[in-house]
Amino acid sequence: IRMVLVRGISEQGFSFYTNLGSRKAQDLKLNPNIALCFHWKSIAKEIRIEGEARLVTDAAADVYFSSRPRESQIGAWASRQSEELANRKILETRFHEEQEKYADQDIPRPPFWSGFLLVPNVFEFWEKRPFRLHERRRFDLIAEQWQQTSLYP
């Protein structure tokens, strides 16, 4: 399980971005079957989306990277995400070195930084109902057709 920031939603799926050396990315290489869960307590609804994680194209990663705040771009270069960090000063020093390196120029996307697209094959919609008799509807992609099933709560 990982908390991710979904940065794009399209007909193809749901995209998020990370350092490809991170534990998250390494886990996805071993098992690309993932799920997202959006829960809205205030409106008593939830959506679970299951599917396969695939790398986004270099072009898509470039576009998203260039849209990030400059400091976040520098942070991507400075961070060795998920590696052990002896002390915070090392990270801050790396950040300042990258800041100086890219002063007054565009910051390219690091080759170790990209994104994933969750290509969905299951959607499950949950809605709270009285007496815990919640509404659950599941949609499975079978032979390129979405098939709906109602589920017990």
C-alpha positions in Angstrom: 0.0 0.0 0.0 1.2 3.5 -0.8 -0.3 6.9 -0.7 0.1 8.5 -4.1 -1.1 11.8 -5.6 -3.1 11.0 -8.7 -1.9 13.7 -11.2 -3.9 12.7 -14.2 -7.2 11.0 -15.2 -7.9 10.1 -18.7 -9.7 7.5 -20.8 -6.6 5.4 -20.5 -6.4 5.5 -16.7 -5.0 7.2 -13.6 -1.4 8.6 -13.5 1.0 9.3 -10.7 4.7 10.0 -10.7 7.8 8.9 -8.7 11.5 8.1 -8.5 12.0 4.8 -10.4 14.5 3.8 -7.8 12.0 4.1 -4.9 10.6 1.2 -3.1 7.2 2.0 -4.5 8.5 1.7 -8.1 10.5 -1.4 -7.4 7.4 -3.1 -5.9 5.4 -2.1 -9.0 8.0 -3.8 -11.2 7.6 -7.0 -9.3 3.8 -6.8 -9.1 2.0 -4.3 -11.4 -1.4 -5.3 -10.1 -2.6 -2.4 -8.0 -5.7 -0.6 -6.6 -6.7 2.9 -5.8 -9.2 3.8 -3.2 -11.0 7.2 -3.0 -13.0 7.6 0.2 -15.2 10.6 0.9 -16.5 10.3 4.5 -18.4 13.6 4.2 -20.7 12.2 1.4 -20.5 8.6 2.5 -19.1 7.3 -0.8 -16.1 5.4 -2.0 -14.6 4.2 -5.3 -12.1 1.4 -5.5 -10.3 1.0 -8.9 -8.1 -2.1 -9.7 -5.9 -2.6 -12.6 -2.3 -2.9 -14.0 0.4 -0.2 -13.5 2.3 0.6 -16.6 5.1 3.2 -17.1 3.9 6.4 -18.8 5.6 7.5 -22.0 8.7 9.6 -21.7 6.7 12.4 -23.4 4.0 12.3 -20.7 6.6 12.2 -17.9 8.4 15.2 -19.5 5.2 17.2 -19.7 4.2 16.5 -16.1 7.8 17.1 -14.8 7.9 20.5 -16.5 4.6 21.5 -14.9 6.0 21.0 -11.4 7.2 23.9 -9.3 11.0 24.5 -9.8 11.8 23.5 -6.3 10.1 20.2 -6.7 12.0 19.6 -9.9 15.3 20.3 -8.0 14.1 18.0 -5.2 13.6 15.2 -7.7 17.3 15.5 -8.6 18.4 15.8 -5.0 16.5 13.0 -3.5 17.6 9.3 -3.5 14.1 8.3 -2.7 13.7 5.4 -0.3 17.5 5.1 0.3 18.8 5.4 3.8 19.7 9.0 4.7 22.4 9.5 7.4 21.3 13.0 8.2 19.1 15.8 6.8 22.1 18.0 6.1 23.1 15.7 3.3 19.7 16.1 1.6 19.8 19.8 2.0 23.3 20.0 0.6 22.3 18.0 -2.4 19.3 20.2 -2.9 21.5 23.4 -2.9 24.0 21.8 -5.2 21.3 21.0 -7.7 19.9 24.5 -7.3 23.2 26.0 -8.2 23.8 23.5 -11.1 20.5 24.5 -12.7 20.5 28.2 -11.9 19.0 30.3 -14.7 18.2 27.3 -16.9 15.3 24.8 -17.4 15.6 21.7 -15.3 15.4 18.5 -17.4 13.5 15.4 -16.1 15.9 13.0 -14.4 16.2 9.7 -16.2 15.4 7.9 -13.0 12.1 9.8 -12.6 8.8 8.9 -14.4 5.3 8.0 -13.8 2.8 5.1 -13.8 -0.6 4.7 -15.3 -3.1 2.5 -13.6 -5.0 0.9 -16.5 -8.3 -0.1 -14.8 -10.1 -3.4 -15.2 -12.3 -3.2 -12.1 -14.4 -0.3 -10.6 -16.3 -0.8 -7.3 -18.7 1.9 -6.1 -19.7 1.9 -2.4 -22.4 4.1 -0.9 -23.4 4.2 2.8 -27.0 3.1 3.5 -28.9 2.8 6.8 -28.5 -0.3 8.9 -25.2 -1.0 7.2 -27.1 -2.2 4.1 -24.7 -0.4 1.9 -24.9 -0.2 -1.8 -22.1 -1.9 -3.7 -21.8 -2.0 -7.5 -18.8 -3.6 -9.2 -17.9 -3.2 -12.9 -15.4 -5.7 -14.4 -13.8 -5.3 -17.8 -14.3 -8.7 -19.5 -13.5 -9.1 -23.2 -13.4 -5.3 -23.7 -16.9 -4.9 -22.2 -17.8 -3.6 -18.7 -20.0 -6.0 -16.8 -21.9 -4.8 -13.8 -22.5 -6.9 -10.6 -24.3 -5.9 -7.4 -22.6 -7.1 -4.2 -23.7 -7.7 -0.7 -22.4 -5.1 1.8 
